[in-house]
């Protein structure tokens, strides 16, 4: 079967550094410092969202009110990508593939339940019954509906009119990598001409901070560079991409930002040190048989995942940039956001200064204008992914 070339024609990007390609290129090219909130969720630091004018992409106040923050963020970034691609008239045929987590918990009810169960004298005999009673009477009727991750895809369809096929993936970084991988596969195999793919994550959530705290992977205290702490600082972000077959993009005269050459993923059990690094090495010939010039790393800060990725990166003779030091770890939003940063660099004909003190090749001129960029994703628990992008020929 003859495969079609897939290109990126639109970027919708929101992080602590701002919104849109220009804001991110300007900030990162000038050596941006991390944008953090060290007070609101102490002892944890987060990389917060910038102020967004939601009306620009979600014009109906009713739509805004019925969405949780992570849904508003994803819907907003999806609209940015559609506009950046100049594809408003193509949404009826646009496939939609989204990565997202669950909805927000009812934190006050959680606190009430924990307090009563912790202080109850009959916890051993009546704890389960009391828990069921409190949940049955305390949970709002719409809570479980709001938890559905596919509501993000539904809101994008409603607000932006995207009515092609729709898929939603849930499961941290692997979900986002698979969303991009499957979007690329559908187009390259001729099962569509255009797709909108991406993910979103809101770090400014007590329930999410407590969830990841249970993994012992969260950094407490003021911000320190990623490579010096090797622990996660979560960051609110959304990354959406408009992918097209090159044939479709050129036929409508679209601006091509970069080629998305290949995406591959794996999920080793990580029962022994080096297993994930070896899995990534096995993926590399599939996505970048001719090698790469530079790397945008998906390092989250999780110590075990950090060690695996470092073992993999040590075999590459290429400068590495680690965005998580500046914008945090965005879980489902991270992989598509990093692919967006790679496409942005290729379209602008340059690369980024060091983002972390450990970034090799920080002062090397060989990173000035890469032609092939590798994006990595090493899930904090499981999931290895690589994406290769290359510079597109001028339209």
C-alpha positions in Angstrom: 0.0 0.0 0.0 1.3 3.4 -0.9 1.3 5.7 2.1 0.6 9.4 1.9 2.9 12.0 3.5 1.4 13.7 6.5 2.1 17.3 7.3 1.2 19.8 10.2 -0.7 22.8 9.1 -2.0 24.2 12.4 -0.8 24.5 16.0 -2.9 25.3 19.0 -0.6 25.7 22.0 -1.3 27.0 25.5 1.2 26.8 28.4 2.5 28.9 31.2 4.5 30.8 28.6 1.4 32.1 26.8 -0.9 31.1 24.0 -0.2 30.5 20.3 3.0 29.9 18.2 4.3 33.4 18.3 4.2 33.7 22.1 6.0 30.4 22.5 8.6 31.1 19.9 9.4 34.5 21.3 9.6 33.3 24.8 11.7 30.2 24.1 14.0 31.9 21.7 14.8 34.6 24.2 15.7 32.1 26.9 12.5 32.2 28.9 12.5 31.6 32.6 10.1 29.2 34.2 6.7 30.6 35.0 5.5 29.2 38.3 3.0 29.5 41.1 4.7 28.5 44.4 2.0 29.8 46.8 -1.5 28.7 45.7 -0.9 25.0 46.0 1.9 24.9 48.6 3.9 22.8 49.3 3.6 22.0 45.6 4.7 24.3 42.8 2.7 24.4 39.6 3.2 26.0 36.2 -0.1 28.0 35.8 -2.2 28.9 32.8 -2.0 32.4 31.4 -5.2 34.5 31.3 -7.3 33.3 28.4 -10.0 35.3 26.6 -12.4 32.3 26.4 -14.9 34.2 24.3 -12.5 34.2 21.4 -12.9 30.4 20.9 -15.9 29.5 23.0 -18.3 32.4 22.3 -21.4 31.0 24.2 -21.3 31.6 28.0 -23.5 28.6 28.5 -20.9 26.4 26.8 -18.2 27.8 29.0 -20.2 27.3 32.2 -21.0 23.6 31.5 -17.4 22.7 30.9 -14.8 22.0 33.6 -11.5 23.9 33.3 -9.7 21.2 31.5 -12.5 21.0 28.9 -12.4 24.7 28.4 -8.7 24.6 27.9 -8.8 21.8 25.4 -11.6 23.3 23.4 -9.9 26.7 23.4 -6.6 25.2 22.1 -8.4 23.1 19.5 -9.9 26.3 18.1 -6.5 28.0 18.0 -5.2 25.0 15.9 -8.1 25.2 13.5 -7.7 28.9 13.0 -3.9 28.6 12.6 -4.5 26.0 9.8 -7.1 28.2 8.1 -9.4 25.2 8.2 -12.7 26.5 9.5 -14.4 25.5 6.3 -13.1 21.9 6.6 -14.4 21.0 10.1 -17.2 18.9 8.7 -14.7 16.4 7.3 -12.1 16.7 10.1 -11.4 13.6 12.1 -11.0 14.3 15.9 -8.7 12.4 18.2 -8.3 13.6 21.7 -6.3 12.6 24.8 -7.7 13.7 28.2 -7.8 12.7 31.8 -10.9 12.4 33.9 -13.0 15.2 35.3 -12.4 17.0 38.6 -13.3 15.5 41.9 -15.6 17.1 44.4 -12.8 18.1 46.8 -15.1 19.4 49.6 -17.0 16.1 49.6 -13.7 14.2 49.6 -12.6 16.2 52.7 -15.9 15.6 54.4 -15.7 11.8 53.8 -12.1 11.5 54.9 -12.7 13.5 58.0 -15.8 11.5 59.1 -14.2 8.2 58.3 -11.0 9.1 60.1 -12.8 10.3 63.2 -15.6 7.8 63.4 -15.6 5.4 66.3 -17.4 2.7 64.3 -15.1 2.8 61.3 -14.3 -0.9 61.5 -17.9 -2.1 61.5 -19.8 0.7 59.7 -17.2 2.4 57.5 -18.3 0.9 54.2 -22.0 1.6 54.8 -21.3 5.1 55.9 -19.2 5.8 52.9 -21.9 4.5 50.6 -24.5 6.7 52.3 -22.3 9.8 52.1 -21.6 9.3 48.4 -25.2 8.5 47.6 -26.4 11.7 49.2 -23.4 14.0 48.6 -22.4 13.5 45.0 -24.0 15.9 42.6 -26.0 14.0 39.9 -23.8 15.3 37.1 -20.4 14.4 38.6 -19.9 11.1 36.7 -21.1 12.7 33.5 -18.5 15.5 34.0 -15.9 12.8 34.6 -16.1 11.4 31.1 -13.0 12.2 29.2 -14.8 12.0 25.9 -16.7 15.2 26.9 -13.7 17.1 25.6 -14.2 15.7 22.2 -17.9 16.3 22.4 -17.3 20.0 23.4 -14.9 20.5 20.5 -17.4 19.0 18.1 -20.2 21.2 19.4 -18.3 24.5 19.7 -16.1 24.2 16.6 -18.4 22.0 14.4 -15.8 19.2 14.0 -18.0 16.3 12.8 -15.7 13.7 11.4 -15.0 10.5 13.3 -14.1 10.9 16.9 -11.9 9.0 19.3 -10.8 9.7 22.9 -7.8 8.2 24.7 -7.3 8.3 28.5 -4.2 7.1 30.3 -1.6 9.7 30.9 1.3 10.3 28.4 0.7 7.0 26.5 -2.8 8.3 25.6 -1.5 11.4 24.0 1.2 9.6 22.1 -1.3 7.0 20.8 -3.7 9.8 19.8 -1.0 11.4 17.6 0.1 8.0 16.3 -3.4 6.9 15.3 -4.2 10.3 13.7 -1.0 10.0 11.6 -1.8 6.4 10.7 -5.3 7.1 9.5 -4.2 9.9 7.2 -1.1 8.1 5.9 -3.2 5.0 5.1 -5.7 7.2 3.1 -8.6 6.9 5.7 -9.1 10.7 5.7 -7.5 13.9 4.5 -7.5 16.1 7.6 -7.5 15.5 11.4 -7.5 17.5 14.6 -5.5 15.8 17.4 -4.3 16.9 20.8 -4.6 16.8 24.5 -5.1 19.0 27.5 -4.3 19.0 31.2 -4.9 21.4 34.1 -2.4 21.2 36.9 -4.2 23.8 39.1 -6.3 21.1 40.8 -5.9 19.9 44.3 -7.3 16.5 43.4 -4.7 16.0 40.7 -1.8 17.1 42.9 -2.9 14.7 45.6 -3.2 11.9 43.1 0.3 12.3 41.8 1.6 12.9 45.3 0.7 9.3 46.1 3.3 8.2 43.5 6.0 10.0 45.5 7.0 11.7 42.3 6.0 15.3 43.1 8.5 18.1 44.0 7.8 20.0 47.1 9.1 23.5 47.6 10.3 26.3 45.3 11.1 25.6 41.7 14.4 24.1 40.9 15.7 23.0 37.5 14.3 19.7 36.2 17.7 18.0 36.1 18.5 19.0 39.7 15.3 17.8 41.3 14.3 14.8 39.2 10.8 15.0 40.5 7.7 16.3 38.8 6.2 19.8 38.8 2.9 19.7 37.0 2.1 22.2 34.4 -1.2 23.3 32.8 -1.1 23.0 29.1 -2.9 22.0 25.9 -1.4 21.1 22.5 -3.5 20.5 19.4 -2.4 19.9 15.9 -4.1 20.0 12.5 -2.7 17.1 10.5 -3.3 16.8 6.7 -2.1 14.7 3.9 0.4 16.7 2.0 -1.8 16.3 -1.1 -4.7 18.0 0.7 -2.7 20.8 2.1 -1.0 21.7 -1.1 -4.3 21.5 -3.0 -5.9 24.1 -0.8 -2.7 26.2 -0.6 -2.3 25.7 3.1 0.9 26.8 4.9 2.8 23.7 5.8 4.7 24.0 9.1 6.5 20.6 9.1 6.2 17.0 8.0 5.2 14.4 10.6 7.2 11.5 9.3 6.4 8.8 11.8 5.1 8.1 15.3 5.6 4.9 17.3 4.8 3.7 20.8 5.4 0.8 23.1 4.6 -0.2 26.7 7.2 -2.3 28.3 6.6 -3.7 31.8 9.8 -2.1 33.1 10.6 -5.0 35.3 14.3 -4.4 34.9 16.5 -1.3 34.5 17.1 -0.4 30.9 14.0 -2.2 29.5 12.3 1.0 28.5 15.5 2.5 27.0 15.9 -0.6 24.9 12.3 -0.4 23.8 12.9 3.2 22.6 16.0 2.1 20.8 14.0 -0.5 18.9 11.4 2.2 17.9 14.0 4.6 16.6 14.8 2.9 13.3 11.0 2.9 12.6 10.6 6.6 13.1 13.9 8.1 12.1 16.0 5.6 10.0 18.2 8.5 8.7 18.9 9.9 12.2 17.9 13.2 13.7 19.5 16.6 14.3 17.9 17.5 17.6 15.7 16.2 20.3 12.8 17.6 22.3 12.5 15.5 25.4 9.3 14.6 27.1 11.2 14.1 30.5 8.7 14.6 33.3 11.1 14.5 36.2 10.0 11.1 37.5 13.3 9.5 38.6 12.8 6.1 37.1 11.6 7.4 33.8 14.4 10.0 33.8 17.0 7.2 34.1 15.5 5.3 31.3 15.3 8.2 28.9 18.8 9.4 29.8 20.1 5.9 28.9 18.3 6.2 25.5 19.5 9.8 24.9 23.1 8.9 25.6 23.2 6.9 22.3 22.1 9.9 20.3 24.6 12.5 19.1 22.1 15.4 19.1 21.3 18.5 21.2 18.4 17.9 23.6 15.9 20.4 25.0 13.6 19.6 28.0 10.5 21.8 28.0 9.2 20.5 31.3 11.8 22.7 33.1 9.9 25.8 31.8 6.3 24.7 31.4 6.0 21.7 33.7 4.8 18.2 33.0 1.4 18.3 31.2 0.5 14.5 31.2 -2.0 14.1 28.4 -1.1 17.5 27.1 2.6 17.0 27.0 3.3 14.9 23.9 1.2 16.9 21.4 2.6 20.1 23.0 6.1 18.9 22.4 5.3 17.9 18.8 3.9 21.4 18.3 7.2 22.9 19.6 9.1 20.7 17.2 6.9 21.8 14.3 7.3 25.4 15.3 11.1 25.2 15.3 11.1 23.6 11.9 8.8 26.2 10.4 10.8 29.1 11.9 14.1 27.7 10.7 15.8 27.7 14.1 16.0 25.9 17.4 15.7 26.8 21.1 18.4 27.7 23.5 18.9 25.4 26.5 15.8 24.9 28.5 17.5 23.1 31.4 21.1 23.1 32.7 21.5 19.5 31.6 20.6 20.1 28.0 23.6 18.9 26.0 24.7 21.1 23.1 23.4 24.2 24.8 26.0 26.4 23.2 26.5 24.5 20.0 25.7 26.1 16.7 24.7 22.8 15.1 21.3 23.2 16.7 20.6 26.5 14.8 18.5 25.2 12.0 17.6 21.5 12.4 16.0 19.6 9.5 14.9 16.6 11.6 13.7 16.6 15.2 12.9 13.7 17.4 10.2 14.1 20.1 10.4 11.6 23.0 7.9 10.5 25.6 8.7 8.3 28.5 5.7 7.8 30.7 6.3 8.3 34.4 5.0 4.7 35.0 4.9 3.1 31.5 4.8 4.0 27.9 7.6 4.8 25.5 6.9 6.9 22.4 8.8 8.7 19.6 7.8 11.0 16.9 10.0 12.2 14.0 9.4 15.5 12.2 11.2 17.1 9.3 11.4 20.4 7.6 8.8 20.8 4.8 9.6 22.2 1.4 8.5 25.7 0.9 5.0 26.0 -0.5 
